[in-house]
Amino acid sequence: MNYTEALANFIQLVTERTQRHFAKNFDLLIPPKYEVIHNRKYDKVISISDGGHGQRSVYCWIDPKTGDIMKGSWKAIEDKRSRGNIFNADPLEGTNIYGVDYLNMSNEAYKE
């Protein structure tokens, strides 16, 4: 699987997980949509709330060379330590319904 296919698969899995979570917990709300912004060095995955017309926030950053998933803000990567990889058997490992897992705390409350 090449990077483009792995990235598309990752976005699809994130979208499906979010839709399940919203259907179970927030059935009256519209789940966010996800887009990729390709930058010079890393790709930024953003979530767009309110059916695509609302708030935009960074879900994660991905290194196109390795497929590593990293935590970051809107402008830059905050921590280059990999939380997961889109080429793994479970591409969602290291992520949760709101973004990338923290390394120094339990993330179980945010798992589906």
PyMOL commands that set and color helices and strands:
alter all, ss='L'
color gray80, all
select helices_A, chain A and resi 3-25+50-52+108-110
alter helices_A, ss='H'
color red, helices_A
select strands_A, chain A and resi 33-38+43-48+56-62+68-72+77-85+95-96+99-100
alter strands_A, ss='S'
color yellow, strands_A
deselect
rebuild
show_as cartoon
